[in-house]
Amino acid sequence: PFQNNDKDWSKLKSCTLEDLLIKVLNRYDSLNQVETKLDSICQESTEPELYHQTAAVLLKSLMSFYENKN
């Protein structure tokens, strides 16, 4: 779990976008699962509306990867 502290941000910044995409694709079998997880994260955030907008962009970006995965 991401704790929003310096250690977690440092670890996140050390990952490439490709690494992060691979981790998402390996962890979640469907785009629907990713959407559910992102929605949960948004609800727990301090600015849910802003996070929902970001989540929507991420989901749109991931869509083609999941289409090609199956």
PQR file of N, CA, C, O and H, with PARSE charges and radii, in Angstrom:
ATOM      1  N   PRO A   1       0.823  -1.215   0.000 -0.5600 1.5000
ATOM      2  CA  PRO A   1       0.000   0.000   0.000  0.2800 2.0000
ATOM      3  C   PRO A   1       0.859   1.268   0.000  0.5500 1.7000
ATOM      4  O   PRO A   1       1.876   1.352   0.688 -0.5500 1.4000
ATOM      5  N   PHE A   2       0.431   2.221  -0.770 -0.4000 1.5000
ATOM      6  CA  PHE A   2       1.130   3.500  -0.878 -0.0000 2.0000
ATOM      7  C   PHE A   2       0.744   4.366   0.316  0.5500 1.7000
ATOM      8  O   PHE A   2      -0.436   4.643   0.533 -0.5500 1.4000
ATOM      9  H   PHE A   2      -0.395   2.153  -1.329  0.4000 1.0000
ATOM     10  N   GLN A   3       1.739   4.792   1.085 -0.4000 1.5000
ATOM     11  CA  GLN A   3       1.482   5.551   2.310 -0.0000 2.0000
ATOM     12  C   GLN A   3       1.663   7.059   2.151  0.5500 1.7000
ATOM     13  O   GLN A   3       1.509   7.800   3.123 -0.5500 1.4000
ATOM     14  H   GLN A   3       2.697   4.567   0.908  0.4000 1.0000
ATOM     15  N   ASN A   4       1.987   7.527   0.943 -0.4000 1.5000
ATOM     16  CA  ASN A   4       2.163   8.953   0.679 -0.0000 2.0000
ATOM     17  C   ASN A   4       3.245   9.573   1.559  0.5500 1.7000
ATOM     18  O   ASN A   4       3.102  10.701   2.030 -0.5500 1.4000
ATOM     19  H   ASN A   4       2.112   6.925   0.154  0.4000 1.0000
ATOM     20  N   ASN A   5       4.316   8.836   1.774 -0.4000 1.5000
ATOM     21  CA  ASN A   5       5.443   9.378   2.533 -0.0000 2.0000
ATOM     22  C   ASN A   5       6.667   9.454   1.615  0.5500 1.7000
ATOM     23  O   ASN A   5       6.622   8.996   0.473 -0.5500 1.4000
ATOM     24  H   ASN A   5       4.432   7.920   1.392  0.4000 1.0000
ATOM     25  N   ASP A   6       7.755  10.033   2.120 -0.4000 1.5000
ATOM     26  CA  ASP A   6       8.943  10.232   1.289 -0.0000 2.0000
ATOM     27  C   ASP A   6       9.501   8.920   0.743  0.5500 1.7000
ATOM     28  O   ASP A   6       9.937   8.856  -0.407 -0.5500 1.4000
ATOM     29  H   ASP A   6       7.792  10.404   3.048  0.4000 1.0000
ATOM     30  N   LYS A   7       9.487   7.887   1.559 -0.4000 1.5000
ATOM     31  CA  LYS A   7      10.012   6.586   1.136 -0.0000 2.0000
ATOM     32  C   LYS A   7       9.206   6.030  -0.042  0.5500 1.7000
ATOM     33  O   LYS A   7       9.779   5.556  -1.023 -0.5500 1.4000
ATOM     34  H   LYS A   7       9.133   7.939   2.493  0.4000 1.0000
ATOM     35  N   ASP A   8       7.878   6.091   0.060 -0.4000 1.5000
ATOM     36  CA  ASP A   8       7.026   5.573  -1.011 -0.0000 2.0000
ATOM     37  C   ASP A   8       7.159   6.406  -2.283  0.5500 1.7000
ATOM     38  O   ASP A   8       7.195   5.848  -3.380 -0.5500 1.4000
ATOM     39  H   ASP A   8       7.412   6.477   0.857  0.4000 1.0000
ATOM     40  N   TRP A   9       7.231   7.728  -2.154 -0.4000 1.5000
ATOM     41  CA  TRP A   9       7.394   8.580  -3.332 -0.0000 2.0000
ATOM     42  C   TRP A   9       8.725   8.313  -4.009  0.5500 1.7000
ATOM     43  O   TRP A   9       8.808   8.291  -5.237 -0.5500 1.4000
ATOM     44  H   TRP A   9       7.201   8.181  -1.263  0.4000 1.0000
ATOM     45  N   SER A  10       9.769   8.109  -3.214 -0.4000 1.5000
ATOM     46  CA  SER A  10      11.081   7.812  -3.773 -0.0000 2.0000
ATOM     47  C   SER A  10      11.053   6.494  -4.540  0.5500 1.7000
ATOM     48  O   SER A  10      11.617   6.392  -5.630 -0.5500 1.4000
ATOM     49  H   SER A  10       9.702   8.127  -2.216  0.4000 1.0000
ATOM     50  N   LYS A  11      10.405   5.503  -3.979 -0.4000 1.5000
ATOM     51  CA  LYS A  11      10.291   4.204  -4.637 -0.0000 2.0000
ATOM     52  C   LYS A  11       9.493   4.330  -5.939  0.5500 1.7000
ATOM     53  O   LYS A  11       9.868   3.753  -6.959 -0.5500 1.4000
ATOM     54  H   LYS A  11       9.947   5.586  -3.094  0.4000 1.0000
ATOM     55  N   LEU A  12       8.396   5.086  -5.899 -0.4000 1.5000
ATOM     56  CA  LEU A  12       7.571   5.287  -7.090 -0.0000 2.0000
ATOM     57  C   LEU A  12       8.351   6.010  -8.179  0.5500 1.7000
ATOM     58  O   LEU A  12       8.270   5.643  -9.351 -0.5500 1.4000
ATOM     59  H   LEU A  12       8.091   5.555  -5.070  0.4000 1.0000
ATOM     60  N   LYS A  13       9.097   7.024  -7.803 -0.4000 1.5000
ATOM     61  CA  LYS A  13       9.860   7.801  -8.780 -0.0000 2.0000
ATOM     62  C   LYS A  13      10.973   6.989  -9.422  0.5500 1.7000
ATOM     63  O   LYS A  13      11.445   7.332 -10.506 -0.5500 1.4000
ATOM     64  H   LYS A  13       9.164   7.322  -6.851  0.4000 1.0000
ATOM     65  N   SER A  14      11.394   5.922  -8.768 -0.4000 1.5000
ATOM     66  CA  SER A  14      12.459   5.086  -9.331 -0.0000 2.0000
ATOM     67  C   SER A  14      11.932   4.124 -10.395  0.5500 1.7000
ATOM     68  O   SER A  14      12.720   3.500 -11.107 -0.5500 1.4000
ATOM     69  H   SER A  14      11.010   5.643  -7.888  0.4000 1.0000
ATOM     70  N   CYS A  15      10.628   4.001 -10.509 -0.4000 1.5000
ATOM     71  CA  CYS A  15      10.012   3.111 -11.499 -0.0000 2.0000
ATOM     72  C   CYS A  15       9.784   3.856 -12.803  0.5500 1.7000
ATOM     73  O   CYS A  15       9.485   5.050 -12.819 -0.5500 1.4000
ATOM     74  H   CYS A  15       9.988   4.508  -9.932  0.4000 1.0000
ATOM     75  N   THR A  16       9.932   3.126 -13.885 -0.4000 1.5000
ATOM     76  CA  THR A  16       9.586   3.711 -15.180 -0.0000 2.0000
ATOM     77  C   THR A  16       8.089   3.507 -15.408  0.5500 1.7000
ATOM     78  O   THR A  16       7.458   2.691 -14.737 -0.5500 1.4000
ATOM     79  H   THR A  16      10.175   2.156 -13.873  0.4000 1.0000
ATOM     80  N   LEU A  17       7.537   4.242 -16.343 -0.4000 1.5000
ATOM     81  CA  LEU A  17       6.129   4.074 -16.685 -0.0000 2.0000
ATOM     82  C   LEU A  17       5.882   2.652 -17.182  0.5500 1.7000
ATOM     83  O   LEU A  17       4.859   2.044 -16.867 -0.5500 1.4000
ATOM     84  H   LEU A  17       8.050   4.905 -16.889  0.4000 1.0000
ATOM     85  N   GLU A  18       6.819   2.133 -17.954 -0.4000 1.5000
ATOM     86  CA  GLU A  18       6.683   0.769 -18.455 -0.0000 2.0000
ATOM     87  C   GLU A  18       6.619  -0.233 -17.295  0.5500 1.7000
ATOM     88  O   GLU A  18       5.810  -1.160 -17.322 -0.5500 1.4000
ATOM     89  H   GLU A  18       7.650   2.627 -18.209  0.4000 1.0000
ATOM     90  N   ASP A  19       7.471  -0.047 -16.279 -0.4000 1.5000
ATOM     91  CA  ASP A  19       7.450  -0.929 -15.107 -0.0000 2.0000
ATOM     92  C   ASP A  19       6.092  -0.895 -14.412  0.5500 1.7000
ATOM     93  O   ASP A  19       5.551  -1.930 -14.022 -0.5500 1.4000
ATOM     94  H   ASP A  19       8.129   0.706 -16.257  0.4000 1.0000
ATOM     95  N   LEU A  20       5.560   0.302 -14.269 -0.4000 1.5000
ATOM     96  CA  LEU A  20       4.265   0.451 -13.595 -0.0000 2.0000
ATOM     97  C   LEU A  20       3.145  -0.199 -14.397  0.5500 1.7000
ATOM     98  O   LEU A  20       2.270  -0.854 -13.831 -0.5500 1.4000
ATOM     99  H   LEU A  20       5.999   1.142 -14.586  0.4000 1.0000
ATOM    100  N   LEU A  21       3.172  -0.017 -15.715 -0.4000 1.5000
ATOM    101  CA  LEU A  21       2.155  -0.640 -16.564 -0.0000 2.0000
ATOM    102  C   LEU A  21       2.222  -2.161 -16.483  0.5500 1.7000
ATOM    103  O   LEU A  21       1.193  -2.830 -16.395 -0.5500 1.4000
ATOM    104  H   LEU A  21       3.883   0.515 -16.175  0.4000 1.0000
ATOM    105  N   ILE A  22       3.418  -2.695 -16.513 -0.4000 1.5000
ATOM    106  CA  ILE A  22       3.578  -4.145 -16.410 -0.0000 2.0000
ATOM    107  C   ILE A  22       3.045  -4.659 -15.082  0.5500 1.7000
ATOM    108  O   ILE A  22       2.401  -5.706 -15.032 -0.5500 1.4000
ATOM    109  H   ILE A  22       4.255  -2.152 -16.584  0.4000 1.0000
ATOM    110  N   LYS A  23       3.311  -3.928 -14.010 -0.4000 1.5000
ATOM    111  CA  LYS A  23       2.807  -4.342 -12.697 -0.0000 2.0000
ATOM    112  C   LYS A  23       1.280  -4.335 -12.653  0.5500 1.7000
ATOM    113  O   LYS A  23       0.668  -5.244 -12.092 -0.5500 1.4000
ATOM    114  H   LYS A  23       3.834  -3.077 -14.051  0.4000 1.0000
ATOM    115  N   VAL A  24       0.674  -3.325 -13.237 -0.4000 1.5000
ATOM    116  CA  VAL A  24      -0.789  -3.257 -13.268 -0.0000 2.0000
ATOM    117  C   VAL A  24      -1.348  -4.410 -14.093  0.5500 1.7000
ATOM    118  O   VAL A  24      -2.292  -5.080 -13.674 -0.5500 1.4000
ATOM    119  H   VAL A  24       1.170  -2.587 -13.693  0.4000 1.0000
ATOM    120  N   LEU A  25      -0.767  -4.638 -15.260 -0.4000 1.5000
ATOM    121  CA  LEU A  25      -1.252  -5.706 -16.138 -0.0000 2.0000
ATOM    122  C   LEU A  25      -1.072  -7.088 -15.519  0.5500 1.7000
ATOM    123  O   LEU A  25      -1.893  -7.979 -15.740 -0.5500 1.4000
ATOM    124  H   LEU A  25      -0.001  -4.093 -15.600  0.4000 1.0000
ATOM    125  N   ASN A  26      -0.021  -7.268 -14.758 -0.4000 1.5000
ATOM    126  CA  ASN A  26       0.214  -8.556 -14.096 -0.0000 2.0000
ATOM    127  C   ASN A  26      -0.672  -8.759 -12.869  0.5500 1.7000
ATOM    128  O   ASN A  26      -1.049  -9.886 -12.546 -0.5500 1.4000
ATOM    129  H   ASN A  26       0.645  -6.544 -14.578  0.4000 1.0000
ATOM    130  N   ARG A  27      -0.999  -7.671 -12.194 -0.4000 1.5000
ATOM    131  CA  ARG A  27      -1.775  -7.784 -10.959 -0.0000 2.0000
ATOM    132  C   ARG A  27      -3.274  -7.899 -11.214  0.5500 1.7000
ATOM    133  O   ARG A  27      -3.967  -8.637 -10.512 -0.5500 1.4000
ATOM    134  H   ARG A  27      -0.693  -6.755 -12.456  0.4000 1.0000
ATOM    135  N   TYR A  28      -3.776  -7.183 -12.203 -0.4000 1.5000
ATOM    136  CA  TYR A  28      -5.217  -7.133 -12.448 -0.0000 2.0000
ATOM    137  C   TYR A  28      -5.545  -7.788 -13.787  0.5500 1.7000
ATOM    138  O   TYR A  28      -4.998  -7.414 -14.825 -0.5500 1.4000
ATOM    139  H   TYR A  28      -3.213  -6.583 -12.773  0.4000 1.0000
ATOM    140  N   ASP A  29      -6.431  -8.756 -13.751 -0.4000 1.5000
ATOM    141  CA  ASP A  29      -6.779  -9.512 -14.950 -0.0000 2.0000
ATOM    142  C   ASP A  29      -7.674  -8.755 -15.915  0.5500 1.7000
ATOM    143  O   ASP A  29      -7.732  -9.086 -17.100 -0.5500 1.4000
ATOM    144  H   ASP A  29      -6.876  -9.060 -12.908  0.4000 1.0000
ATOM    145  N   SER A  30      -8.362  -7.757 -15.425 -0.4000 1.5000
ATOM    146  CA  SER A  30      -9.284  -7.028 -16.300 -0.0000 2.0000
ATOM    147  C   SER A  30      -9.252  -5.533 -15.984  0.5500 1.7000
ATOM    148  O   SER A  30      -8.850  -5.110 -14.900 -0.5500 1.4000
ATOM    149  H   SER A  30      -8.314  -7.488 -14.463  0.4000 1.0000
ATOM    150  N   LEU A  31      -9.686  -4.763 -16.957 -0.4000 1.5000
ATOM    151  CA  LEU A  31      -9.771  -3.321 -16.767 -0.0000 2.0000
ATOM    152  C   LEU A  31     -10.800  -2.994 -15.681  0.5500 1.7000
ATOM    153  O   LEU A  31     -10.653  -2.008 -14.960 -0.5500 1.4000
ATOM    154  H   LEU A  31     -10.013  -5.107 -17.837  0.4000 1.0000
ATOM    155  N   ASN A  32     -11.821  -3.811 -15.570 -0.4000 1.5000
ATOM    156  CA  ASN A  32     -12.835  -3.615 -14.545 -0.0000 2.0000
ATOM    157  C   ASN A  32     -12.225  -3.713 -13.138  0.5500 1.7000
ATOM    158  O   ASN A  32     -12.602  -2.961 -12.240 -0.5500 1.4000
ATOM    159  H   ASN A  32     -11.940  -4.613 -16.156  0.4000 1.0000
ATOM    160  N   GLN A  33     -11.288  -4.637 -12.956 -0.4000 1.5000
ATOM    161  CA  GLN A  33     -10.616  -4.764 -11.659 -0.0000 2.0000
ATOM    162  C   GLN A  33      -9.775  -3.522 -11.362  0.5500 1.7000
ATOM    163  O   GLN A  33      -9.738  -3.051 -10.225 -0.5500 1.4000
ATOM    164  H   GLN A  33     -10.981  -5.249 -13.686  0.4000 1.0000
ATOM    165  N   VAL A  34      -9.110  -2.999 -12.374 -0.4000 1.5000
ATOM    166  CA  VAL A  34      -8.314  -1.779 -12.208 -0.0000 2.0000
ATOM    167  C   VAL A  34      -9.237  -0.622 -11.830  0.5500 1.7000
ATOM    168  O   VAL A  34      -8.929   0.164 -10.934 -0.5500 1.4000
ATOM    169  H   VAL A  34      -9.140  -3.381 -13.298  0.4000 1.0000
ATOM    170  N   GLU A  35     -10.363  -0.530 -12.518 -0.4000 1.5000
ATOM    171  CA  GLU A  35     -11.325   0.540 -12.243 -0.0000 2.0000
ATOM    172  C   GLU A  35     -11.841   0.464 -10.808  0.5500 1.7000
ATOM    173  O   GLU A  35     -11.969   1.488 -10.137 -0.5500 1.4000
ATOM    174  H   GLU A  35     -10.613  -1.168 -13.246  0.4000 1.0000
ATOM    175  N   THR A  36     -12.132  -0.729 -10.345 -0.4000 1.5000
ATOM    176  CA  THR A  36     -12.613  -0.908  -8.973 -0.0000 2.0000
ATOM    177  C   THR A  36     -11.557  -0.456  -7.970  0.5500 1.7000
ATOM    178  O   THR A  36     -11.874   0.221  -6.992 -0.5500 1.4000
ATOM    179  H   THR A  36     -12.028  -1.561 -10.890  0.4000 1.0000
ATOM    180  N   LYS A  37     -10.303  -0.832  -8.213 -0.4000 1.5000
ATOM    181  CA  LYS A  37      -9.220  -0.444  -7.306 -0.0000 2.0000
ATOM    182  C   LYS A  37      -9.011   1.066  -7.322  0.5500 1.7000
ATOM    183  O   LYS A  37      -8.870   1.686  -6.268 -0.5500 1.4000
ATOM    184  H   LYS A  37     -10.045  -1.382  -9.007  0.4000 1.0000
ATOM    185  N   LEU A  38      -8.992   1.653  -8.500 -0.4000 1.5000
ATOM    186  CA  LEU A  38      -8.811   3.098  -8.594 -0.0000 2.0000
ATOM    187  C   LEU A  38      -9.956   3.852  -7.923  0.5500 1.7000
ATOM    188  O   LEU A  38      -9.735   4.870  -7.268 -0.5500 1.4000
ATOM    189  H   LEU A  38      -9.106   1.149  -9.357  0.4000 1.0000
ATOM    190  N   ASP A  39     -11.166   3.354  -8.087 -0.4000 1.5000
ATOM    191  CA  ASP A  39     -12.320   3.985  -7.445 -0.0000 2.0000
ATOM    192  C   ASP A  39     -12.171   3.957  -5.921  0.5500 1.7000
ATOM    193  O   ASP A  39     -12.487   4.935  -5.243 -0.5500 1.4000
ATOM    194  H   ASP A  39     -11.346   2.526  -8.619  0.4000 1.0000
ATOM    195  N   SER A  40     -11.698   2.853  -5.401 -0.4000 1.5000
ATOM    196  CA  SER A  40     -11.469   2.726  -3.963 -0.0000 2.0000
ATOM    197  C   SER A  40     -10.417   3.729  -3.487  0.5500 1.7000
ATOM    198  O   SER A  40     -10.576   4.368  -2.447 -0.5500 1.4000
ATOM    199  H   SER A  40     -11.442   2.059  -5.952  0.4000 1.0000
ATOM    200  N   ILE A  41      -9.352   3.852  -4.260 -0.4000 1.5000
ATOM    201  CA  ILE A  41      -8.293   4.807  -3.914 -0.0000 2.0000
ATOM    202  C   ILE A  41      -8.832   6.232  -3.943  0.5500 1.7000
ATOM    203  O   ILE A  41      -8.522   7.032  -3.061 -0.5500 1.4000
ATOM    204  H   ILE A  41      -9.223   3.333  -5.105  0.4000 1.0000
ATOM    205  N   CYS A  42      -9.631   6.550  -4.945 -0.4000 1.5000
ATOM    206  CA  CYS A  42     -10.212   7.893  -5.066 -0.0000 2.0000
ATOM    207  C   CYS A  42     -11.082   8.234  -3.857  0.5500 1.7000
ATOM    208  O   CYS A  42     -11.010   9.341  -3.323 -0.5500 1.4000
ATOM    209  H   CYS A  42      -9.883   5.900  -5.662  0.4000 1.0000
ATOM    210  N   GLN A  43     -11.891   7.288  -3.437 -0.4000 1.5000
ATOM    211  CA  GLN A  43     -12.799   7.526  -2.313 -0.0000 2.0000
ATOM    212  C   GLN A  43     -12.046   7.793  -1.007  0.5500 1.7000
ATOM    213  O   GLN A  43     -12.541   8.503  -0.132 -0.5500 1.4000
ATOM    214  H   GLN A  43     -11.950   6.389  -3.871  0.4000 1.0000
ATOM    215  N   GLU A  44     -10.857   7.221  -0.884 -0.4000 1.5000
ATOM    216  CA  GLU A  44     -10.051   7.393   0.328 -0.0000 2.0000
ATOM    217  C   GLU A  44      -9.192   8.649   0.293  0.5500 1.7000
ATOM    218  O   GLU A  44      -8.585   9.006   1.302 -0.5500 1.4000
ATOM    219  H   GLU A  44     -10.455   6.644  -1.595  0.4000 1.0000
ATOM    220  N   SER A  45      -9.130   9.323  -0.847 -0.4000 1.5000
ATOM    221  CA  SER A  45      -8.257  10.482  -0.993 -0.0000 2.0000
ATOM    222  C   SER A  45      -8.885  11.745  -0.406  0.5500 1.7000
ATOM    223  O   SER A  45     -10.071  11.790  -0.080 -0.5500 1.4000
ATOM    224  H   SER A  45      -9.623   9.032  -1.667  0.4000 1.0000
ATOM    225  N   THR A  46      -8.049  12.753  -0.287 -0.4000 1.5000
ATOM    226  CA  THR A  46      -8.513  14.041   0.247 -0.0000 2.0000
ATOM    227  C   THR A  46      -9.251  14.861  -0.800  0.5500 1.7000
ATOM    228  O   THR A  46     -10.033  15.750  -0.464 -0.5500 1.4000
ATOM    229  H   THR A  46      -7.085  12.717  -0.551  0.4000 1.0000
ATOM    230  N   GLU A  47      -8.997  14.554  -2.096 -0.4000 1.5000
ATOM    231  CA  GLU A  47      -9.653  15.270  -3.192 -0.0000 2.0000
ATOM    232  C   GLU A  47     -10.224  14.257  -4.185  0.5500 1.7000
ATOM    233  O   GLU A  47      -9.678  14.083  -5.274 -0.5500 1.4000
ATOM    234  H   GLU A  47      -8.361  13.832  -2.369  0.4000 1.0000
ATOM    235  N   PRO A  48     -11.317  13.590  -3.817 -0.5600 1.5000
ATOM    236  CA  PRO A  48     -11.849  12.513  -4.657  0.2800 2.0000
ATOM    237  C   PRO A  48     -12.152  12.921  -6.095  0.5500 1.7000
ATOM    238  O   PRO A  48     -11.896  12.141  -7.012 -0.5500 1.4000
ATOM    239  N   GLU A  49     -12.682  14.101  -6.316 -0.4000 1.5000
ATOM    240  CA  GLU A  49     -13.045  14.513  -7.675 -0.0000 2.0000
ATOM    241  C   GLU A  49     -11.814  14.628  -8.572  0.5500 1.7000
ATOM    242  O   GLU A  49     -11.834  14.184  -9.721 -0.5500 1.4000
ATOM    243  H   GLU A  49     -12.890  14.735  -5.571  0.4000 1.0000
ATOM    244  N   LEU A  50     -10.759  15.216  -8.053 -0.4000 1.5000
ATOM    245  CA  LEU A  50      -9.514  15.337  -8.800 -0.0000 2.0000
ATOM    246  C   LEU A  50      -8.951  13.946  -9.112  0.5500 1.7000
ATOM    247  O   LEU A  50      -8.497  13.692 -10.227 -0.5500 1.4000
ATOM    248  H   LEU A  50     -10.742  15.576  -7.121  0.4000 1.0000
ATOM    249  N   TYR A  51      -8.984  13.071  -8.146 -0.4000 1.5000
ATOM    250  CA  TYR A  51      -8.467  11.722  -8.344 -0.0000 2.0000
ATOM    251  C   TYR A  51      -9.333  10.928  -9.323  0.5500 1.7000
ATOM    252  O   TYR A  51      -8.812  10.108 -10.079 -0.5500 1.4000
ATOM    253  H   TYR A  51      -9.353  13.278  -7.240  0.4000 1.0000
ATOM    254  N   HIS A  52     -10.626  11.157  -9.318 -0.4000 1.5000
ATOM    255  CA  HIS A  52     -11.510  10.483 -10.279 -0.0000 2.0000
ATOM    256  C   HIS A  52     -11.179  10.919 -11.709  0.5500 1.7000
ATOM    257  O   HIS A  52     -11.223  10.101 -12.628 -0.5500 1.4000
ATOM    258  H   HIS A  52     -11.049  11.823  -8.704  0.4000 1.0000
ATOM    259  N   GLN A  53     -10.856  12.177 -11.900 -0.4000 1.5000
ATOM    260  CA  GLN A  53     -10.468  12.659 -13.229 -0.0000 2.0000
ATOM    261  C   GLN A  53      -9.175  11.985 -13.682  0.5500 1.7000
ATOM    262  O   GLN A  53      -9.054  11.566 -14.833 -0.5500 1.4000
ATOM    263  H   GLN A  53     -10.821  12.841 -11.154  0.4000 1.0000
ATOM    264  N   THR A  54      -8.221  11.886 -12.777 -0.4000 1.5000
ATOM    265  CA  THR A  54      -6.953  11.224 -13.084 -0.0000 2.0000
ATOM    266  C   THR A  54      -7.175   9.744 -13.371  0.5500 1.7000
ATOM    267  O   THR A  54      -6.598   9.195 -14.310 -0.5500 1.4000
ATOM    268  H   THR A  54      -8.320  12.226 -11.842  0.4000 1.0000
ATOM    269  N   ALA A  55      -8.007   9.102 -12.567 -0.4000 1.5000
ATOM    270  CA  ALA A  55      -8.309   7.676 -12.760 -0.0000 2.0000
ATOM    271  C   ALA A  55      -8.941   7.439 -14.125  0.5500 1.7000
ATOM    272  O   ALA A  55      -8.642   6.442 -14.783 -0.5500 1.4000
ATOM    273  H   ALA A  55      -8.476   9.548 -11.804  0.4000 1.0000
ATOM    274  N   ALA A  56      -9.805   8.338 -14.551 -0.4000 1.5000
ATOM    275  CA  ALA A  56     -10.460   8.194 -15.855 -0.0000 2.0000
ATOM    276  C   ALA A  56      -9.430   8.229 -16.985  0.5500 1.7000
ATOM    277  O   ALA A  56      -9.534   7.469 -17.948 -0.5500 1.4000
ATOM    278  H   ALA A  56     -10.049   9.148 -14.016  0.4000 1.0000
ATOM    279  N   VAL A  57      -8.449   9.100 -16.865 -0.4000 1.5000
ATOM    280  CA  VAL A  57      -7.388   9.188 -17.876 -0.0000 2.0000
ATOM    281  C   VAL A  57      -6.554   7.910 -17.861  0.5500 1.7000
ATOM    282  O   VAL A  57      -6.212   7.383 -18.920 -0.5500 1.4000
ATOM    283  H   VAL A  57      -8.364   9.717 -16.083  0.4000 1.0000
ATOM    284  N   LEU A  58      -6.228   7.414 -16.683 -0.4000 1.5000
ATOM    285  CA  LEU A  58      -5.459   6.174 -16.578 -0.0000 2.0000
ATOM    286  C   LEU A  58      -6.216   5.000 -17.199  0.5500 1.7000
ATOM    287  O   LEU A  58      -5.638   4.201 -17.934 -0.5500 1.4000
ATOM    288  H   LEU A  58      -6.506   7.842 -15.823  0.4000 1.0000
ATOM    289  N   LEU A  59      -7.491   4.905 -16.904 -0.4000 1.5000
ATOM    290  CA  LEU A  59      -8.298   3.809 -17.447 -0.0000 2.0000
ATOM    291  C   LEU A  59      -8.360   3.873 -18.968  0.5500 1.7000
ATOM    292  O   LEU A  59      -8.258   2.850 -19.645 -0.5500 1.4000
ATOM    293  H   LEU A  59      -7.961   5.554 -16.307  0.4000 1.0000
ATOM    294  N   LYS A  60      -8.524   5.067 -19.493 -0.4000 1.5000
ATOM    295  CA  LYS A  60      -8.572   5.232 -20.942 -0.0000 2.0000
ATOM    296  C   LYS A  60      -7.237   4.819 -21.557  0.5500 1.7000
ATOM    297  O   LYS A  60      -7.205   4.208 -22.625 -0.5500 1.4000
ATOM    298  H   LYS A  60      -8.606   5.898 -18.943  0.4000 1.0000
ATOM    299  N   SER A  61      -6.139   5.151 -20.886 -0.4000 1.5000
ATOM    300  CA  SER A  61      -4.814   4.794 -21.372 -0.0000 2.0000
ATOM    301  C   SER A  61      -4.573   3.296 -21.325  0.5500 1.7000
ATOM    302  O   SER A  61      -3.897   2.749 -22.197 -0.5500 1.4000
ATOM    303  H   SER A  61      -6.165   5.647 -20.018  0.4000 1.0000
ATOM    304  N   LEU A  62      -5.113   2.633 -20.327 -0.4000 1.5000
ATOM    305  CA  LEU A  62      -4.908   1.194 -20.152 -0.0000 2.0000
ATOM    306  C   LEU A  62      -5.824   0.346 -21.032  0.5500 1.7000
ATOM    307  O   LEU A  62      -5.563  -0.839 -21.237 -0.5500 1.4000
ATOM    308  H   LEU A  62      -5.662   3.077 -19.619  0.4000 1.0000
ATOM    309  N   MET A  63      -6.881   0.938 -21.544 -0.4000 1.5000
ATOM    310  CA  MET A  63      -7.894   0.187 -22.284 -0.0000 2.0000
ATOM    311  C   MET A  63      -7.292  -0.660 -23.405  0.5500 1.7000
ATOM    312  O   MET A  63      -7.611  -1.844 -23.516 -0.5500 1.4000
ATOM    313  H   MET A  63      -7.094   1.901 -21.377  0.4000 1.0000
ATOM    314  N   SER A  64      -6.443  -0.085 -24.220 -0.4000 1.5000
ATOM    315  CA  SER A  64      -5.893  -0.831 -25.355 -0.0000 2.0000
ATOM    316  C   SER A  64      -4.988  -1.972 -24.893  0.5500 1.7000
ATOM    317  O   SER A  64      -4.921  -3.010 -25.553 -0.5500 1.4000
ATOM    318  H   SER A  64      -6.184   0.877 -24.129  0.4000 1.0000
ATOM    319  N   PHE A  65      -4.297  -1.796 -23.778 -0.4000 1.5000
ATOM    320  CA  PHE A  65      -3.454  -2.874 -23.261 -0.0000 2.0000
ATOM    321  C   PHE A  65      -4.304  -4.088 -22.876  0.5500 1.7000
ATOM    322  O   PHE A  65      -3.937  -5.229 -23.157 -0.5500 1.4000
ATOM    323  H   PHE A  65      -4.351  -0.954 -23.242  0.4000 1.0000
ATOM    324  N   TYR A  66      -5.435  -3.827 -22.233 -0.4000 1.5000
ATOM    325  CA  TYR A  66      -6.306  -4.928 -21.831 -0.0000 2.0000
ATOM    326  C   TYR A  66      -7.019  -5.552 -23.021  0.5500 1.7000
ATOM    327  O   TYR A  66      -7.281  -6.755 -23.020 -0.5500 1.4000
ATOM    328  H   TYR A  66      -5.733  -2.900 -22.004  0.4000 1.0000
ATOM    329  N   GLU A  67      -7.334  -4.760 -24.030 -0.4000 1.5000
ATOM    330  CA  GLU A  67      -7.939  -5.315 -25.246 -0.0000 2.0000
ATOM    331  C   GLU A  67      -6.974  -6.263 -25.933  0.5500 1.7000
ATOM    332  O   GLU A  67      -7.382  -7.303 -26.452 -0.5500 1.4000
ATOM    333  H   GLU A  67      -7.121  -3.783 -24.031  0.4000 1.0000
ATOM    334  N   ASN A  68      -5.686  -5.906 -25.939 -0.4000 1.5000
ATOM    335  CA  ASN A  68      -4.669  -6.719 -26.589 -0.0000 2.0000
ATOM    336  C   ASN A  68      -4.215  -7.894 -25.718  0.5500 1.7000
ATOM    337  O   ASN A  68      -3.636  -8.857 -26.219 -0.5500 1.4000
ATOM    338  H   ASN A  68      -5.354  -5.062 -25.518  0.4000 1.0000
ATOM    339  N   LYS A  69      -4.483  -7.807 -24.416 -0.4000 1.5000
ATOM    340  CA  LYS A  69      -4.071  -8.849 -23.480 -0.0000 2.0000
ATOM    341  C   LYS A  69      -4.903 -10.116 -23.665  0.5500 1.7000
ATOM    342  O   LYS A  69      -4.400 -11.225 -23.491 -0.5500 1.4000
ATOM    343  H   LYS A  69      -4.953  -7.024 -24.009  0.4000 1.0000
ATOM    344  N   ASN A  70      -6.174  -9.948 -24.018 -0.4000 1.5000
ATOM    345  CA  ASN A  70      -7.080 -11.105 -24.120 -0.0000 2.0000
ATOM    346  C   ASN A  70      -7.031 -11.771 -25.440  0.5500 1.7000
ATOM    347  O   ASN A  70      -7.739 -12.753 -25.663 -0.5500 1.4000
ATOM    348  H   ASN A  70      -6.583  -9.047 -24.160  0.4000 1.0000
TER
END
